[in-house]
Amino acid sequence: MDDIQKILPITTIKKNLLDIIKEMADEDSTVTVTKNGLPVGIMMTPDRYEGLLETIEILSDQKVLESLVASGRDFGSGRVVSHEDVWTD
């Protein structure tokens, strides 16, 4: 997932809301809404929002984080199993 991909003034969004929403859905993009040049909101697709909530949930679970760190160490030290080895009988 990329960071915020567009920054648009609220007047542009008001004039082109349907087109902007269609483009966001097609590109799975995020838009920062500005008013008087300052950010006042973020628009994102439901998929991006759900992904953000899942990421927050993962980062708030200490056991999951410890598991990820251990997996990273295993990978870094070459302790890995190939896809083929995992799925063979």
DRENGUNU-894909 format. One record per residue: residue in one letter; x, y, z negated of N, C-alpha, C in turn; residue number from 1. Coordinates in pm, 1 decimal, always signed. Last residue first. Example, Ala and Ser with C-alpha at 12.3 -4.5 7.8 and 13.67 -1.06 7.14 Angstrom:
2
<r code="S" n_px="+1285.0" n_py="-225.0" n_pz="-708.0" ca_px="+1367.0" ca_py="-106.0" ca_pz="-714.0" c_px="+1290.0" c_py="+3.0" c_pz="-787.0" pos="2"/>
<r code="A" n_px="+1319.0" n_py="-569.0" n_pz="-780.0" ca_px="+1230.0" ca_py="-450.0" ca_pz="-780.0" c_px="+1320.0" c_py="-330.0" c_pz="-780.0" pos="1"/>
END
This chain:
89
<r code="D" n_px="+371.2" n_py="-3419.0" n_pz="-58.9" ca_px="+321.0" ca_py="-3514.1" ca_pz="-158.4" c_px="+428.7" c_py="-3577.4" c_pz="-237.9" pos="89"/>
<r code="T" n_px="+455.3" n_py="-3072.9" n_pz="-28.7" ca_px="+468.0" ca_py="-3211.8" ca_pz="+14.7" c_px="+423.3" c_py="-3302.7" c_pz="-98.0" pos="88"/>
<r code="W" n_px="+449.4" n_py="-2812.5" n_pz="-120.0" ca_px="+326.5" ca_py="-2867.6" ca_pz="-63.7" c_px="+341.4" c_py="-3009.4" c_pz="-8.3" pos="87"/>
<r code="V" n_px="+704.2" n_py="-2752.0" n_pz="-215.5" ca_px="+588.5" ca_py="-2735.4" ca_pz="-304.4" c_px="+469.1" c_py="-2813.2" c_pz="-251.2" pos="86"/>
<r code="D" n_px="+866.3" n_py="-2788.9" n_pz="+6.3" ca_px="+882.0" ca_py="-2876.1" ca_pz="-109.9" c_px="+762.1" c_py="-2869.1" c_pz="-203.5" pos="85"/>
<r code="E" n_px="+777.2" n_py="-2575.6" n_pz="+171.1" ca_px="+760.6" ca_py="-2714.4" ca_pz="+213.6" c_px="+769.8" c_py="-2810.5" c_pz="+96.1" pos="84"/>
<r code="H" n_px="+862.9" n_py="-2354.2" n_pz="+26.2" ca_px="+720.7" ca_py="-2374.2" ca_pz="+51.3" c_px="+693.7" c_py="-2520.6" c_pz="+87.3" pos="83"/>
<r code="S" n_px="+1130.2" n_py="-2430.7" n_pz="-201.5" ca_px="+1076.9" ca_py="-2392.5" ca_pz="-70.6" c_px="+927.8" c_py="-2421.8" c_pz="-61.9" pos="82"/>
<r code="V" n_px="+1205.1" n_py="-2281.2" n_pz="-507.4" ca_px="+1160.9" ca_py="-2402.4" ca_pz="-439.7" c_px="+1098.3" c_py="-2360.2" c_pz="-309.0" pos="81"/>
<r code="V" n_px="+1486.4" n_py="-2135.7" n_pz="-681.1" ca_px="+1361.4" ca_py="-2127.7" ca_pz="-606.3" c_px="+1330.5" c_py="-2262.8" c_pz="-543.2" pos="80"/>
<r code="R" n_px="+1718.5" n_py="-1992.0" n_pz="-819.7" ca_px="+1631.9" ca_py="-2101.4" ca_pz="-868.2" c_px="+1494.5" c_py="-2088.0" c_pz="-803.9" pos="79"/>
<r code="G" n_px="+1873.9" n_py="-1776.4" n_pz="-759.1" ca_px="+1862.1" ca_py="-1882.1" ca_pz="-659.1" c_px="+1780.3" c_py="-2001.4" c_pz="-704.2" pos="78"/>
<r code="S" n_px="+1873.2" n_py="-1564.4" n_pz="-924.2" ca_px="+1977.4" ca_py="-1664.5" ca_pz="-948.5" c_px="+1968.7" c_py="-1782.4" c_pz="-851.8" pos="77"/>
<r code="G" n_px="+1650.7" n_py="-1422.9" n_pz="-834.6" ca_px="+1784.1" ca_py="-1363.1" ca_pz="-823.6" c_px="+1896.3" c_py="-1462.9" c_pz="-841.6" pos="76"/>
<r code="F" n_px="+1447.3" n_py="-1598.2" n_pz="-911.4" ca_px="+1471.4" ca_py="-1571.5" ca_pz="-769.8" c_px="+1611.8" c_py="-1516.3" c_pz="-748.0" pos="75"/>
<r code="D" n_px="+1469.8" n_py="-1580.6" n_pz="-1190.5" ca_px="+1483.8" ca_py="-1710.0" ca_pz="-1121.5" c_px="+1518.2" c_py="-1688.1" c_pz="-974.6" pos="74"/>
<r code="R" n_px="+1414.9" n_py="-1308.2" n_pz="-1228.0" ca_px="+1546.7" ca_py="-1362.2" ca_pz="-1265.1" c_px="+1572.5" c_py="-1495.0" c_pz="-1194.4" pos="73"/>
<r code="G" n_px="+1150.0" n_py="-1302.7" n_pz="-1140.2" ca_px="+1252.1" ca_py="-1222.7" ca_pz="-1071.8" c_px="+1391.7" c_py="-1271.9" c_pz="-1101.7" pos="72"/>
<r code="S" n_px="+1032.4" n_py="-1464.1" n_pz="-1333.1" ca_px="+1031.7" ca_py="-1506.0" ca_pz="-1192.1" c_px="+1137.0" c_py="-1430.8" c_pz="-1112.2" pos="71"/>
<r code="A" n_px="+1067.3" n_py="-1299.7" n_pz="-1556.2" ca_px="+1131.9" ca_py="-1431.1" ca_pz="-1551.9" c_px="+1139.1" c_py="-1482.9" c_pz="-1408.6" pos="70"/>
<r code="V" n_px="+901.4" n_py="-1086.0" n_pz="-1478.3" ca_px="+1044.5" ca_py="-1062.7" ca_pz="-1502.4" c_px="+1120.7" c_py="-1195.0" c_pz="-1494.0" pos="69"/>
<r code="L" n_px="+654.9" n_py="-1218.1" n_pz="-1470.8" ca_px="+710.1" ca_py="-1157.3" ca_pz="-1349.0" c_px="+859.5" c_py="-1131.9" c_pz="-1362.6" pos="68"/>
<r code="S" n_px="+627.1" n_py="-1287.4" n_pz="-1740.3" ca_px="+631.7" ca_py="-1392.0" ca_pz="-1637.6" c_px="+693.6" c_py="-1338.7" c_pz="-1508.4" pos="67"/>
<r code="E" n_px="+605.0" n_py="-1037.1" n_pz="-1854.2" ca_px="+717.2" ca_py="-1123.6" ca_pz="-1891.8" c_px="+735.7" c_py="-1234.4" c_pz="-1788.6" pos="66"/>
<r code="L" n_px="+362.4" n_py="-955.0" n_pz="-1736.2" ca_px="+487.5" ca_py="-883.0" ca_pz="-1708.1" c_px="+610.2" c_py="-967.3" c_pz="-1742.0" pos="65"/>
<r code="V" n_px="+187.9" n_py="-1137.8" n_pz="-1855.2" ca_px="+204.5" ca_py="-1138.3" ca_pz="-1709.2" c_px="+335.0" c_py="-1067.9" c_pz="-1673.1" pos="64"/>
<r code="K" n_px="+210.9" n_py="-1059.8" n_pz="-2122.7" ca_px="+249.0" ca_py="-1195.8" ca_pz="-2083.1" c_px="+271.8" c_py="-1204.3" c_pz="-1931.8" pos="63"/>
<r code="Q" n_px="+109.9" n_py="-794.4" n_pz="-2122.8" ca_px="+250.4" ca_py="-820.6" ca_pz="-2155.5" c_px="+295.7" c_py="-958.6" c_pz="-2110.0" pos="62"/>
<r code="D" n_px="-83.7" n_py="-622.7" n_pz="-1916.6" ca_px="-78.7" ca_py="-756.6" ca_pz="-1975.4" c_px="+67.2" c_py="-796.3" c_pz="-1997.5" pos="61"/>
<r code="S" n_px="-81.1" n_py="-391.0" n_pz="-1776.0" ca_px="-115.3" ca_py="-379.5" ca_pz="-1917.5" c_px="-112.4" c_py="-514.9" c_pz="-1989.7" pos="60"/>
<r code="L" n_px="-30.0" n_py="-460.4" n_pz="-1516.4" ca_px="+74.4" ca_py="-388.3" ca_pz="-1588.3" c_px="+44.7" c_py="-374.0" c_pz="-1737.3" pos="59"/>
<r code="I" n_px="-278.2" n_py="-577.7" n_pz="-1450.2" ca_px="-156.3" ca_py="-659.1" ca_pz="-1454.1" c_px="-48.9" c_py="-590.2" c_pz="-1537.7" pos="58"/>
<r code="E" n_px="-445.6" n_py="-350.8" n_pz="-1458.0" ca_px="-472.2" ca_py="-466.2" ca_pz="-1544.7" c_px="-346.6" c_py="-552.9" c_pz="-1559.8" pos="57"/>
<r code="I" n_px="-332.9" n_py="-195.2" n_pz="-1257.4" ca_px="-335.0" ca_py="-145.2" ca_pz="-1395.3" c_px="-355.7" c_py="-260.1" c_pz="-1492.6" pos="56"/>
<r code="T" n_px="-388.7" n_py="-362.2" n_pz="-1039.8" ca_px="-250.0" ca_py="-331.0" ca_pz="-1075.3" c_px="-241.1" c_py="-281.6" c_pz="-1218.8" pos="55"/>
<r code="E" n_px="-668.1" n_py="-353.7" n_pz="-1038.9" ca_px="-599.7" ca_py="-481.3" ca_pz="-1062.4" c_px="-455.1" c_py="-458.6" c_pz="-1103.8" pos="54"/>
<r code="L" n_px="-707.9" n_py="-81.7" n_pz="-976.4" ca_px="-754.5" ca_py="-135.0" ca_pz="-1104.7" c_px="-686.9" c_py="-267.2" c_pz="-1138.8" pos="53"/>
<r code="L" n_px="-594.8" n_py="-82.0" n_pz="-718.4" ca_px="-539.1" ca_py="+2.9" ca_pz="-823.1" c_px="-580.2" c_py="-47.7" c_pz="-961.2" pos="52"/>
<r code="G" n_px="-770.7" n_py="-252.9" n_pz="-585.2" ca_px="-629.7" ca_py="-288.5" ca_pz="-598.1" c_px="-561.1" c_py="-208.9" c_pz="-708.2" pos="51"/>
<r code="E" n_px="-1002.3" n_py="-95.4" n_pz="-596.7" ca_px="-999.5" ca_py="-225.2" ca_pz="-663.8" c_px="-855.7" c_py="-271.7" c_pz="-685.9" pos="50"/>
<r code="Y" n_px="-914.7" n_py="+115.6" n_pz="-433.7" ca_px="-953.7" ca_py="+139.7" ca_pz="-572.4" c_px="-948.1" c_py="+10.2" c_pz="-652.8" pos="49"/>
<r code="R" n_px="-879.2" n_py="-14.6" n_pz="-189.1" ca_px="-764.6" ca_py="+49.0" ca_pz="-255.6" c_px="-793.6" c_py="+72.0" c_pz="-403.5" pos="48"/>
<r code="D" n_px="-1144.9" n_py="-94.5" n_pz="-142.0" ca_px="-1037.6" ca_py="-194.1" ca_pz="-152.3" c_px="-915.3" c_py="-137.0" c_pz="-223.5" pos="47"/>
<r code="P" n_px="-1284.8" n_py="+151.1" n_pz="-122.3" ca_px="-1310.2" ca_py="+61.1" ca_pz="-234.9" c_px="-1200.7" c_py="-45.0" c_pz="-252.1" pos="46"/>
<r code="T" n_px="-1054.6" n_py="+414.1" n_pz="-29.5" ca_px="-1148.3" ca_py="+308.3" ca_pz="+4.2" c_px="-1173.2" c_py="+221.3" c_pz="-119.2" pos="45"/>
<r code="M" n_px="-1047.5" n_py="+743.9" n_pz="-176.7" ca_px="-985.6" ca_py="+618.9" ca_pz="-134.3" c_px="-1093.5" c_py="+516.5" c_pz="-104.1" pos="44"/>
<r code="M" n_px="-964.4" n_py="+1074.4" n_pz="-253.1" ca_px="-1063.4" ca_py="+986.0" ca_pz="-191.9" c_px="-989.7" c_py="+861.3" c_pz="-145.7" pos="43"/>
<r code="I" n_px="-901.2" n_py="+1282.8" n_pz="-526.4" ca_px="-848.8" ca_py="+1179.9" ca_pz="-437.2" c_px="-967.5" c_py="+1101.2" c_pz="-382.5" pos="42"/>
<r code="G" n_px="-875.0" n_py="+1634.5" n_pz="-614.8" ca_px="-933.9" ca_py="+1501.6" ca_pz="-614.4" c_px="-866.4" c_py="+1410.0" c_pz="-515.7" pos="41"/>
<r code="V" n_px="-736.1" n_py="+1866.8" n_pz="-608.4" ca_px="-849.1" ca_py="+1860.5" ca_pz="-701.7" c_px="-913.8" c_py="+1722.4" c_pz="-705.2" pos="40"/>
<r code="P" n_px="-433.1" n_py="+2037.9" n_pz="-545.5" ca_px="-505.9" ca_py="+1910.7" ca_pz="-544.1" c_px="-616.3" c_py="+1909.7" c_pz="-650.0" pos="39"/>
<r code="L" n_px="-450.5" n_py="+2365.7" n_pz="-402.9" ca_px="-416.0" ca_py="+2280.5" ca_pz="-516.9" c_px="-495.2" c_py="+2150.1" c_pz="-511.7" pos="38"/>
<r code="G" n_px="-540.6" n_py="+2530.7" n_pz="-201.3" ca_px="-404.9" ca_py="+2479.1" ca_pz="-192.9" c_px="-363.1" c_py="+2387.5" c_pz="-305.8" pos="37"/>
<r code="N" n_px="-807.8" n_py="+2573.4" n_pz="-254.5" ca_px="-715.2" ca_py="+2686.3" ca_pz="-269.6" c_px="-570.9" c_py="+2638.3" c_pz="-276.9" pos="36"/>
<r code="K" n_px="-821.9" n_py="+2239.7" n_pz="-302.6" ca_px="-904.2" ca_py="+2360.9" ca_pz="-307.1" c_px="-809.2" c_py="+2474.9" c_pz="-340.0" pos="35"/>
<r code="T" n_px="-784.2" n_py="+1915.6" n_pz="-149.1" ca_px="-731.6" ca_py="+2037.2" ca_pz="-210.1" c_px="-834.9" c_py="+2148.7" c_pz="-206.8" pos="34"/>
<r code="V" n_px="-770.3" n_py="+1569.9" n_pz="-178.5" ca_px="-857.2" ca_py="+1684.5" ca_pz="-151.2" c_px="-799.1" c_py="+1804.9" c_pz="-223.2" pos="33"/>
<r code="T" n_px="-592.5" n_py="+1316.1" n_pz="-27.6" ca_px="-593.8" ca_py="+1411.7" ca_pz="-137.2" c_px="-677.6" c_py="+1530.3" c_pz="-93.6" pos="32"/>
<r code="V" n_px="-687.3" n_py="+997.3" n_pz="+79.6" ca_px="-684.3" ca_py="+1140.3" ca_pz="+111.0" c_px="-683.0" c_py="+1219.7" c_pz="-18.9" pos="31"/>
<r code="T" n_px="-575.3" n_py="+685.0" n_pz="+208.1" ca_px="-613.9" ca_py="+766.2" ca_pz="+93.4" c_px="-597.7" c_py="+913.4" c_pz="+130.8" pos="30"/>
<r code="S" n_px="-677.6" n_py="+413.8" n_pz="+428.1" ca_px="-593.8" ca_py="+524.3" ca_pz="+383.1" c_px="-653.7" c_py="+596.3" c_pz="+263.3" pos="29"/>
<r code="D" n_px="-751.8" n_py="+207.8" n_pz="+605.5" ca_px="-736.1" ca_py="+181.8" ca_pz="+462.9" c_px="-645.5" c_py="+287.6" c_pz="+400.0" pos="28"/>
<r code="E" n_px="-822.2" n_py="+273.6" n_pz="+860.3" ca_px="-678.8" ca_py="+271.5" ca_pz="+830.5" c_px="-648.2" c_py="+229.8" c_pz="+685.9" pos="27"/>
<r code="D" n_px="-1102.2" n_py="+260.7" n_pz="+857.8" ca_px="-1027.1" ca_py="+196.3" ca_pz="+966.1" c_px="-880.6" c_py="+176.3" c_pz="+929.4" pos="26"/>
<r code="A" n_px="-1164.1" n_py="+415.5" n_pz="+631.0" ca_px="-1201.2" ca_py="+274.2" ca_pz="+634.9" c_px="-1120.5" c_py="+199.3" c_pz="+740.5" pos="25"/>
<r code="M" n_px="-1066.0" n_py="+664.7" n_pz="+712.0" ca_px="-1013.0" ca_py="+601.1" ca_pz="+591.0" c_px="-1042.4" c_py="+451.4" c_pz="+592.4" pos="24"/>
<r code="E" n_px="-1231.4" n_py="+709.2" n_pz="+934.7" ca_px="-1086.6" ca_py="+694.5" ca_pz="+953.3" c_px="-1022.5" c_py="+627.0" c_pz="+831.8" pos="23"/>
<r code="K" n_px="-1477.6" n_py="+734.1" n_pz="+801.1" ca_px="-1457.6" ca_py="+629.0" ca_pz="+902.0" c_px="-1309.1" c_py="+603.2" c_pz="+922.8" pos="22"/>
<r code="I" n_px="-1425.4" n_py="+960.3" n_pz="+644.9" ca_px="-1455.1" ca_py="+832.7" ca_pz="+579.9" c_px="-1435.2" c_py="+717.0" c_pz="+677.4" pos="21"/>
<r code="I" n_px="-1391.0" n_py="+1150.1" n_pz="+848.8" ca_px="-1280.9" ca_py="+1121.5" ca_pz="+756.7" c_px="-1302.6" c_py="+987.0" c_pz="+688.0" pos="20"/>
<r code="D" n_px="-1644.3" n_py="+1153.0" n_pz="+967.2" ca_px="-1526.7" ca_py="+1112.6" ca_pz="+1046.2" c_px="-1409.8" c_py="+1074.4" c_pz="+955.6" pos="19"/>
<r code="L" n_px="-1797.5" n_py="+1246.5" n_pz="+747.8" ca_px="-1824.2" ca_py="+1115.3" ca_pz="+807.5" c_px="-1705.6" c_py="+1064.6" c_pz="+889.2" pos="18"/>
<r code="L" n_px="-1677.4" n_py="+1506.4" n_pz="+694.0" ca_px="-1679.0" ca_py="+1397.2" ca_pz="+597.0" c_px="-1700.2" c_py="+1260.0" c_pz="+661.2" pos="17"/>
<r code="N" n_px="-1613.9" n_py="+1753.8" n_pz="+808.0" ca_px="-1584.1" ca_py="+1630.3" ca_pz="+881.3" c_px="-1593.9" c_py="+1505.1" c_pz="+795.6" pos="16"/>
<r code="K" n_px="-1675.4" n_py="+1965.9" n_pz="+638.0" ca_px="-1715.2" ca_py="+1973.5" ca_pz="+779.3" c_px="-1707.2" c_py="+1838.5" c_pz="+849.4" pos="15"/>
<r code="K" n_px="-1562.2" n_py="+1885.0" n_pz="+395.5" ca_px="-1705.2" ca_py="+1913.1" ca_pz="+402.7" c_px="-1755.2" c_py="+1912.5" c_pz="+547.1" pos="14"/>
<r code="I" n_px="-1291.9" n_py="+1870.7" n_pz="+470.9" ca_px="-1363.3" ca_py="+1749.3" ca_pz="+432.9" c_px="-1513.7" c_py="+1770.7" c_pz="+441.5" pos="13"/>
<r code="T" n_px="-1236.2" n_py="+2138.9" n_pz="+513.3" ca_px="-1223.5" ca_py="+2044.2" ca_pz="+624.3" c_px="-1300.8" c_py="+1916.4" c_pz="+593.8" pos="12"/>
<r code="T" n_px="-1273.6" n_py="+2232.8" n_pz="+252.5" ca_px="-1358.4" ca_py="+2284.7" ca_pz="+361.4" c_px="-1352.8" c_py="+2193.1" c_pz="+483.5" pos="11"/>
<r code="I" n_px="-1075.0" n_py="+2106.9" n_pz="+104.8" ca_px="-1212.9" ca_py="+2066.5" ca_pz="+83.3" c_px="-1305.0" c_py="+2117.0" c_pz="+194.4" pos="10"/>
<r code="P" n_px="-786.6" n_py="+2017.6" n_pz="+298.8" ca_px="-864.6" ca_py="+2112.6" ca_pz="+219.5" c_px="-1011.3" c_py="+2069.6" c_pz="+212.9" pos="9"/>
<r code="L" n_px="-596.9" n_py="+1716.2" n_pz="+266.1" ca_px="-691.9" ca_py="+1797.4" ca_pz="+341.9" c_px="-763.7" c_py="+1895.0" c_pz="+250.0" pos="8"/>
<r code="I" n_px="-344.6" n_py="+1500.4" n_pz="+319.0" ca_px="-384.4" ca_py="+1607.0" ca_pz="+228.3" c_px="-471.6" c_py="+1700.9" c_pz="+309.2" pos="7"/>
<r code="K" n_px="-286.2" n_py="+1150.9" n_pz="+344.9" ca_px="-332.1" ca_py="+1276.9" ca_pz="+401.3" c_px="-365.3" c_py="+1373.6" c_pz="+289.7" pos="6"/>
<r code="Q" n_px="-179.5" n_py="+942.3" n_pz="+196.0" ca_px="-140.9" ca_py="+954.6" ca_pz="+335.1" c_px="-184.3" c_py="+1085.0" c_pz="+399.0" pos="5"/>
<r code="I" n_px="-33.8" n_py="+841.5" n_pz="-102.3" ca_px="-135.0" ca_py="+927.5" ca_pz="-40.7" c_px="-90.1" c_py="+961.5" c_pz="+100.4" pos="4"/>
<r code="D" n_px="+160.9" n_py="+545.1" n_pz="-33.0" ca_px="+113.8" ca_py="+653.0" ca_pz="-117.6" c_px="+7.2" c_py="+732.5" c_pz="-42.6" pos="3"/>
<r code="D" n_px="+59.8" n_py="+217.8" n_pz="+86.2" ca_px="+135.6" ca_py="+342.0" ca_pz="+92.5" c_px="+81.7" c_py="+441.4" c_pz="-9.1" pos="2"/>
<r code="M" n_px="+83.7" n_py="-116.7" n_pz="+0.0" ca_px="+0.0" ca_py="+0.0" ca_pz="+0.0" c_px="+88.6" c_py="+123.5" c_pz="+0.0" pos="1"/>
END
